[in-house]
């Protein structure tokens, strides 16, 4: 009988943990960072991050490419995953670093691998 009394607690841990991870949110605003496409040099870029309810929106802003919206965005406790399509489909996994930034590999549908780094907006000084 003791095993049955532990079952609700075990189920709560198993099902609540993924929900807690999925509930993570990114700071909204303009993030800075870099984009290194496969076989190319690193380019300075910005990322426009916004939310609507539990949905996160990220748009990569880079010259001369212009704006590229990210799709299938998942913000977890230790990573962000998303895809975007600048002609080929690119899938990315960026790992959260201690300073709150994210960096990781992006692999395109042709097998090329690049790197994206996202740095959050600077914290405003002062307050009220």
C-alpha positions in Angstrom: 0.0 0.0 0.0 2.9 2.4 0.6 3.8 2.2 -3.0 0.4 3.6 -4.0 0.8 6.6 -1.7 4.0 7.5 -3.5 2.5 7.2 -6.9 0.7 10.6 -7.0 3.9 12.4 -5.8 6.0 10.6 -8.5 3.4 11.5 -11.2 3.5 15.1 -10.1 7.3 15.2 -10.4 7.3 13.5 -13.8 4.6 15.7 -15.3 5.2 19.0 -13.5 9.0 19.1 -14.3 8.5 19.3 -18.1 5.8 22.0 -17.7 8.2 24.0 -15.4 11.0 23.8 -18.0 8.6 24.9 -20.8 7.5 27.9 -18.8 10.8 29.7 -19.0 10.7 33.1 -20.7 13.3 35.2 -22.4 13.7 38.9 -21.5 11.9 40.9 -24.1 13.6 43.7 -26.1 16.5 43.9 -28.5 19.3 41.3 -27.9 22.7 41.7 -29.6 24.9 38.9 -30.7 26.7 37.2 -33.6 25.9 34.9 -36.5 28.5 32.7 -38.2 27.0 31.0 -41.2 28.7 27.8 -42.4 32.1 28.6 -43.9 31.8 32.3 -43.4 33.0 35.0 -41.0 31.2 36.1 -37.9 28.6 38.9 -38.4 27.1 41.2 -35.8 23.3 40.9 -35.6 20.4 41.7 -33.3 17.4 39.8 -32.2 14.0 41.3 -31.5 12.4 39.2 -28.7 8.8 39.6 -27.7 6.1 37.5 -26.1 2.4 37.2 -26.3 1.1 35.1 -23.4 3.2 31.9 -23.3 4.4 32.3 -26.9 7.9 33.7 -27.6 8.7 35.5 -30.8 12.3 36.1 -32.1 13.3 37.9 -35.2 16.9 37.9 -36.4 17.8 41.3 -37.9 21.0 41.3 -40.0 22.3 43.3 -42.9 22.1 42.6 -45.8 19.7 39.7 -45.1 17.0 41.8 -43.4 14.6 40.3 -40.9 14.2 36.5 -40.5 11.6 35.3 -38.0 12.4 32.2 -36.0 9.9 29.4 -35.9 9.2 26.4 -33.6 10.7 28.3 -30.7 11.1 26.4 -27.4 12.6 28.2 -24.4 13.7 25.7 -21.8 15.6 26.2 -18.6 19.0 25.5 -20.1 18.5 26.0 -23.8 16.5 27.6 -26.7 15.7 25.6 -29.8 14.2 27.1 -33.0 14.4 27.0 -36.8 14.5 29.6 -39.5 14.6 29.5 -43.3 17.0 31.8 -45.2 16.7 29.7 -48.3 17.4 26.4 -46.5 15.9 25.2 -43.3 18.2 25.9 -40.3 17.7 24.1 -36.9 19.4 25.6 -33.9 20.1 24.7 -30.3 21.6 27.5 -28.1 22.7 26.6 -24.6 22.2 29.1 -21.8 25.4 30.4 -20.2 26.0 31.7 -16.7 25.8 35.3 -17.8 22.3 34.8 -19.3 23.4 34.7 -22.9 22.9 31.8 -25.3 25.3 30.2 -27.8 25.1 27.2 -29.9 25.2 25.4 -33.2 22.8 25.7 -36.1 22.7 23.0 -38.8 21.2 23.6 -42.2 19.4 21.1 -44.4 22.5 20.9 -46.6 24.6 19.7 -43.6 26.4 22.9 -42.9 26.9 24.1 -39.3 27.1 27.6 -38.1 27.0 29.3 -34.7 24.6 31.9 -33.2 25.2 33.9 -30.0 22.4 35.9 -28.3 23.3 38.4 -25.6 20.4 39.9 -23.5 19.7 43.6 -23.3 21.7 45.5 -20.7 20.0 45.8 -17.4 18.7 49.3 -16.7 20.3 51.1 -13.8 18.3 52.8 -11.1 14.7 51.9 -10.6 12.0 53.3 -8.5 
